[in-house]
Amino acid sequence: MIRALLPIVYFTGLLVDLLDVSGGSIHQAWRIGLGPTILGLGFIGLLFCVPLALRIVRILNGLRASGSGGGSAPDDDDGFDADAAVARYLAQRSAEAAPTSPAPRPAPKYAEPARPTGFGRRIR
C-alpha cells in the first residue's frame, strides 16, 4: 500500500513546489509558462492513483469475503466445464482436418519449359 502511495506523494510535492515558485497562484503559473507542466504532473499523479484505488478495492473485497458470515459460500460454478469444451474443440478440429498435401495442379495444354524461380543468372 505504501509503495502505491509513494509516487502520488512525489508528484504532489512537485506540484506544490511549482506552485510555490509561481507565487502560489495557478494564474501566475500560466503567465510564467508553468501551466502545461503543472497539468502534466497532475495527470501523471492521477494515473498513479489508479493502482492505489485498485489495491484499496481488493483489500475491502478481501475483508468483506472473509467476514461474510459463518454459512457456506455459494458455489460459483455455473455448469461450464472448460476442459470439456477444449476437448470437444480439439476432437472436432482433428475430424475436419484437411489432407496434408494439396492435389497436384494439372499441366497446361501447351508445353513450355518451366522457368526457373529465384535469384541468379538468367537461363535462356
Beta strands, then each sheet from edge to edge (+ up, - down):
end
